[in-house]
Amino acid sequence: MNENYIMVSGDNEKHLKKIDSLNGVVMLNLEDGVRDKSKALENIEKVLETNPNRHFFVRVNSLDNGGIEEIKVLNRFNNLSFRIPKIEFPEELEIVYKITSKKIGVSIETKESFFNLRKFNHPQIKTFYLGILDLFDELHFSHDLITFENKLIDKILIDFSLNVAYLEKIAVGFVYQHYKNLDSFRRWCQIQKNYGFKGVGTITPAQLEIANEIFKEENIEYAKMIVERFEKEGPFVIDGLYVDEPIYKNYKQRSIN
């Protein structure tokens, strides 16, 4: 299952009207880049009311900057999950757990949260989002360092993916701001998929289309066939692959996911 999403600002009514045409998860945004936050909250309420059968994610503001109030207002809707930004320590989320029982995603964009990611172990947390630009700001690194050749980026991506996998959660990659450079975006998608990410954030339909292509679903039926045959026959060979216990377990996990 891929976790690609497209960010839509709550105060951009033109973009909100195009939601029905978007083939992917919509992240309704109340945080960065949103100027009229009161109007954005009203618009998001309308979207949730008029699309009861579609699930949305809502990125609220930081908890100390209106996020708590936004969660309280939107919690009455059943068709959303929350994304919480600017978290530093897992204890900050305790107030969120008291307000809502909905699944949440946590933006890892502070140095404290990045280097202590394994401590964020709670059943309501489903997803971790890598906010690489904010993280670089916190570390006083130039955004110009985000290049394909820089091993520092590989280190960050690998560490993030491994720590999220340790928690048995979902890792979602960063938003690529150079939205017209689709070739580079495609390359970043492939890199992050190879490192175990389940999707990335996007800001245009063109990016979303590429992300959906790169992070497309695996052949679940093939995985189920491997599992069923192993459970009936034991070890066997198919297409030059020797299917023993470890291979079987991996395909079983994939057939479920």
Beta strands, then each sheet from edge to edge (+ up, - down):
strand 1: 5-9
strand 2: 25-29
strand 3: 56-59
strand 4: 80-84
strand 5: 104-108
strand 6: 125-130
strand 7: 170-173
strand 8: 199-202
strand 9: 236-238
strand 10: 241-243
sheet 1: 1+ 2+ 3+ 4+ 5+ 6+ 7+ 8+ 1+
sheet 2: 9+ 10-
end
